[in-house]
Amino acid sequence: MKAVICGGGIAGLGLARCLGDRGWDVVVLEKAPALRTQGYMIDFFGPGYTAAEELGLRPRLHELGYDVDELRYVDENGHRRAGMTYATLNRAVGGRLISIMRPDLERALYERLPAHVDVRFGTTLKAVAGHDSGAAVTLDDGTCLEADVVVGADGVHSAVRRLVFTGSTGGADAGAAASEDDDARHVRHLGFHTAAFIFEDTEIHAACRGSFVLTDTTDRQMGFYALRDGRVAAFAVHRTADPGLPGDPREALRKEYGGLGWVVPRALRACPPGDEVYYDQVAQTEVPCWSRGRVTLVGDACYAVSLLAGQGASLGLAGARVLAEQLAEEPSVTTALRRYEDQWRPVVTEKQRAARKGVRWFLPRSQGELRARRLALRAARLPGVGRYLASALTGRSRGIFGGG
């Protein structure tokens, strides 16, 4: 059996590993010229942690991960206003949490791919077509690849989804007919833009070592954490009703966050050129049916939960494992794809719903909401309260701010 996987991120590489281990002939197509280096720190837990453990990846992930002591919110002078220890968060998930840079998670998956998996960087899709006995992908250089199944694991802005699941025909032979406007209905903009970049600054590195430090602000915030190579990783998020992305991310960041205090102006001056900045809208994807014939979607391409949910990477890897298991166990590819969706859609639908309810906790809109968050975090020091709040943040239960 042969699979063509479009997208070399967490879901795509995870699926390639799972299918490759089962003896499938796998080709991974990735438009980036190499493994990505842009991205932000994630807290990796939940079903993806279990999947990584089953794949034998846990030791490598812990090696690449970071020991974070505290999530800390600070005022315009860098003084602590509120926070929560990561020990509390870790206990809420049974000690099964790793703080890791998203590119490092992708690297760990790439390192452990079976030797026969063919990863092709710098490739762009032109068309995808499905038929009764298989599917085919045409690249921009004219190359055509036939497979038993084609999987779109190419993120929120999925080319496979646009080519196959939109357009006037709506079928698996839609090819290049669909436009980005047609595909927009599958993407739910949640009212935020987010960005991440890496820079060098010894003073900021020292101030953040061992903690994830965020500005305690409304409508927009920046956060920083120290990397082991002496550099600093920055994370930014702000409210906006416009899903459109700026032409120059660096200038957009300087304009949007320039009024924040503490070390933010200094970090913005050190921000690298726009093409070295990760910048995107915060969005969820909602596709009525994840498969068309023998073409299917996985990860953010069909069920992005957004960074509000905090489990996108985890659900991407775990969903890929569910898909691989169904394809390996069920002789009929179309039946396997249907069972994959039946099993996994309820899980991600609940996470998406919980994320939308937790917006006020994630980035308060008013001073009142900001004070409520501070009070909740201070109450976390009380016996039992910290574990309850941490469970709400990590999705183990529904909490006072609607997370779940």
N, C-alpha and C positions, 0 to 999 in steps of 0.2 A: 504494500500500500504506500501511496505517495501523498504528501501534503506540501502545499506551498503556503507559507505563513508570511503575510505582508505586515511587517513591523517588527523591529528588533529591540523592543523595550521589555519590560518585566513580563507582561503577559505572553508576548511572542516568544521570547527566549525560554520562558517556563514551559510553554507548550512544546517547543522544539525539543527540550530536554526530555519531557515525559513521553512524547511519541518516539523520539530516537531511542530511548531505553527499551521501547517495545518493538524495535526492529523496523520502524517505518523509515522510508526514504524521505528526508525532510530538506526543503530549501527555504531559507529565511531571506526575505528581501527587505532591505532597510535603506531609506532614502538618504540618511546621514552618511557622510564619508567614512565615519569610524564610530566607535562607541561614544556616546554622548558624555560630556564632562559637566554640562550645566544641570542645575537642579538644586533641590534643597534637602535639608535633613528631614527624615521621616521617623515616626515611631512605628516600628514594624511589629505587629502582634496579631492575634486572632487567627482566622483560618489559614492565612498565608504563612504564618509562623509554623503551623502544623505541617503544611505542605512542604516548606523548606526543610523541616526536620526529617520528613519521610524521604526527601531527596538527598539527604546526607549533607545539607548545606549549612546547618547550624554552626558548626565550629568556624567555618570561614566567615560567616556573617558576624559572629561575635568578634572575630579577629579584626574585621573591617569597621566594626561599630565603635561607638563612643560611650564613655562613662559620663553621663550627665547627672549632676547632683540635684538641680532644681530648675523649674520653670519660674522665672522671676519677671515681674512687671515693675518698671521704674518710672520716676517722674522726670521732668525736663532737666534735672541736675544729676540723674543717674542714681538717685536714692531709692531704695526698695520700698514699694507700696504694698505689694501682695505677691503671693507665689504659692507653689506647691512642690514638695519634694518628689523626685522621680521614684524614690523608694515606695511612696504611697501609690503612684500610678502602677508600678511594677507589681505590687502586691495584689492590686485589683484584677490583674490578668494572670495571676498565679505564677509570677516570676518569669513569664514568657514574653518579654519585650526587649527589642533591640533598637537603639537609636543609631541610625545609619544614613549616610548620604545616599540619595536615590541612585546616582550614577554608580556608586560602589555596589549596590544591590544588583544592578544590571551586570556589572563586571563579574560578580561572583557567579551569576547564572551563565554568563558567556564562557567563563573558564571551565565550567563543568559540562559543557555540551559534549555529547558523543562525537568521536572523530569523524564519523561519516555525515554529520549534519553540515550542510553547505550554506554558509552565511555570506550573502552578497551585499556589501555596502555600496552606497552611491547609486542605487537603482530607483527608478521612478516608474510608477504604473501608468499605462495608457488605457487599458481596457481589461475588464474581467467578464468572462462568459461562462455560463453553466449549461450543462445538458444532462440527459438521463444517466449517463454512465460516468460522469466526471465533471471537471471544470478546467478552465484555462485562464492564464494571465498573460497579457501582452505588455511588454516593457516599452519604454520610449525609444529604445534602439531597435525595435522590431522583433526582438526575441520573444518567442511564445513558449510557455511552460505548461504542460499538461499535468493534471493531478487528479487523484480520487476526491480530494477536498481542498478548497481554497479558504483560508482563514484570514479575516481582517483583524489584525491586532495592532492597528496603526493609530490608536489614540482618539481623542475627542474630535479631531479634525480628519477623521478617517477617509482616505481616498476610496477604499473598498466600499464603505457604506454609501458614499456619494455616487459611485459608479453603478452599484448593484441595487441599492435599496431606495433610490429616489428616481425621479424622472417620470415621464409620461407613461412608460410601459410598466415600471415598477417591478420588472422581472429580472431574472438572473442574467439576461442577455442585454441589459440596458446599456452596457458598454460605457462610452464616454458621453452619453447624451445628457446626463443629469448635471445640473449646475450647483454651485455653492448655495444659491438662493433656495433651490429645491431642498437641499439637505438641511437648511437652517431649522426646519421644524423638529428635527431630531435633537437639537441642542437647546437646553434650558439655561439661559444666562441667569445667574443667581445674584447679580447686582454688584459684583466685585471684579477687580483686576488684581493679579498677583505677579510678583517678580522675585527673582533670586539671582544673586551674583556673588563672586568671590573676589576679595581684594587683600592687599597687604597693609597692615597697620599694627605695630607692636603694642601700642597703648590700648587699643580697642581689644586686641587679642588677650592681653593680660586682664582687662576688666571683665571679660566674658568667660574666661577659662573655667570649664566645668559646669557651666550653666547655659541655658537658653534664655537670653535676656530680651524682653520686649518693651517697647514704649507703652505706657499706660494711657492710651489716647482713644478718642472716639473717631469713627469714620475712616481713619487711616492709621496704620501702625507699621513700625519696622522692628525686626528682631535680629539678633546677632548671636553667633556661637563660634568658638575658637576651634580651628581644625588642627590636627596633629602636626601638619607641616609648617605651622607658623602663620598661616593665612587665616582670614576671617570670612565666614559665610554669612551673607545677609539675606533676609527674607522680608518681603514687603507685601502688604495687601491694603487696598482702599476701595471705598464704595464708588460705584459709577453705574448710571443707568444705561450707558452706551457699551454694547459688547464689542464694538470695533476696536482694533488694536492700533497703537501709534506707529508711525513710520520710524521713529528713533526712540527706542525704549529708554536709553540713558537720559535724554532730555526730558522725556515724560516723567521719569522718576524724580529728577531734580525739580521739576515744576510742581509735582504733586506733593512731595514730602519735604521740600526745602524749608517749610515753616516749623518742622518738628525740632525739638531740642535735643539735649544730651549729645551723643556722638554722631547723630544723623547727618548734619551738614558735612562733617569730616568724611564720613563714609561715602556720601554722594559725590564728593570731590574725587574720591579714589575709585569710583565706579568705572569699570572697563567700557570699551565701545559697545554700542547697541547690539552688534552681532555676537557678543560674548555674554549677553544677558538673557536669562530665561524670562520670558514675559508672556502672559496669556490671560484670558478671561477665566473666571471661576465658573464652571458650568457642570451640568449633569447631562448625560445622554439618555434618551428614552426612545427606543426603537420598538414598534409594535410587534415585530417578529424578527428574531435574531438570525434566521436562516432563510435563504432562497435557494431551493434545490440543494446543490452541494457546495454552496458558498455560505459561510457563517461568520459571525463576529464574536470577539471575546475581549474582555477588559474594557478600557475606557471607550472603545469604539462603539459599544452598545450599552454599557451600564456604568459609565463614570459616575461616581458618587460625590466627587469634588473633594477638595482639601478640607471642607467643613466637616466631613465625616471622619477624616483621619485614617481611613483604611483602604484607600485606592490601590496602593501597591499590594497590600495583603489580599484584597478581593481579586485583583488581576491575576496573581499567581495561583490562588486557590481555584478560581474559575477555570483557568487553563488546565489545571489538574483534573477537574471534573470532566471537562470536555475530552481530554485525552483518555480518561478511563472509559467513557461511553464509546468513543471511537474504537478502542481496543477490544471491548467486550461485546459489542453489538455488530453482527455481520452487515446489517443494512446501515449505510452511512446516513441516510435521511432519518431513519429511526433514531440513530445515535444522537443526531443533532437535536431532534425534538426532545429526547429525554434529558439532554444536557440543559436545555432551556427550562423544561419543567422543573428540574431539580434546583437550578441556580437562580432563576428569576425572583422567586419569593425572598431569597436571602438579600439580594442587592436592592430590591424595591423597598424593603424595610429600612435599609441603611440610607437610601436616598431620602426617604421621608423624615427620618430622624435628623439628618443633616440640615434639611430646610427648617426644621423647628429650632435648631440650635444656633441660628444666626446671631441672636442677641448676645449669646455667650462668646461667640467667636470674635465679633467686633462690635462693641456697643455703639448705639447711635446717639446716646445722650449721656449727660453726666449722671443722671439717675441710674441708668443701666450700668455705667462704669462703677458706681459706688456699690451697686448690688453684687457685681462680680467680685469686688474687693472683699465685701463682707462674707461672701460664700467661701472664698479662699482662706480668709482668716478663721472661719468656723471649721475649716478642714483640720485644724490642729486638735479639735475636740475628739474624744474617743468615739469611733464609729462613723463620724461625719466625714472624715477624710476618705475613708474607704468607699462610702456611698457616693461622694462627689467624684472620686477617681473612676468609679464604675460608670457614672454618667458620661464622663469625658471619653472613656475608652469604649463605650457602646455596650457595656455589660448589662445596663439597666437604664430605664428612662429616668432622667434626673430633673432637678428643679428648673433647669434652663432648657429642657426639651431635648437634650442629647440622648442618643440611644443606639 
